[in-house]
Amino acid sequence: MQKIAVLIPCYNEEKTEKEGSGVRFSVGEEENGMLLRTFLKRKRLSTHLVAHLKRVPDGITVNGMPATVRAILRAGDEVNV
């Protein structure tokens, strides 16, 4: 099956790439040092969804590695949910 990439707008009109069932966000300079939990809330992910993703293997990753919502993000990181 062929994967198709679709660009969707975020709350701040940034573009994210959706591939399959996951969404990828890039961390910008203004989000440097932010907790992953706060970052996901600002991207308008519901608390319920984040709680569910925490229990799914590879539900939330930063730069391809599993991450907790207490992770501190750096500019240039790639967050996948």
N, C-alpha and C positions, 0 to 999 in steps of 0.2 A: 504494500500500500504506500502511495506517495504522500509525503508530508507537505502541507501547504502553510506558508507563513502569512499571517494577517497582521497588519498594523492597526492597533486600536488606541484611541486617545485616552489619556489619564486626566485626572482633575486639573492638572496644570498644563494641559495640552502637550505634554511630552508624549513621545511615541513609545509603545512597548511592543515587543514581538511575541505573538502567541503561536505556539507550535504544538499541535496535539492538544492535550488537556491542561498544559501548564502555561504560566505567564512569566515572562522575564522582565525585570526592572533593572535599570542602571542607576547607581548611586551617584548623584551629582555633588559638586563642591559644597552647596548649601546644606547637604545632608551628611557631610563628613562628621564623624563622631556621634551620630545619632544611634539610639538603640533600635534594633531590628523591629521590636514591637511598635515603636512610635512610627517608624518608616512605613510599616504595613498599614497602620491606622491612617496615615496621611495619604496613602494610595487607595483609601476607602475600602479596605478589606474588612469584613465584619469580624467582631470579636469571636463569634461562633465559628466562622470559617477558619480563623487562625487557630483556635483551640482544636479543631478537627485536624488541621494540617500538621500540628505538632505531634499527633499520634500516628500519622501515616509515615512509613519509611520513605525518606527523601521527599517529604511533603514540603519542607522549607529548606532550601540550600543557599549558601553564599559561596560564590566562585566554585560551584560543583561539590561542595562539602556540606554535609548536614549541619544545621545551625539551630541554636536555641533563640528564643525571642529576646534574650538578654545579650546577644552578640552586639558588639559595637561595629558599626559600618564605617568604611573608609571610601573616599571618593574613588570611583572607578570600579567598585565591587559590582558583581552581577548577582542579583537576588532572583531565585526561581521559586515559584509556588505552584 
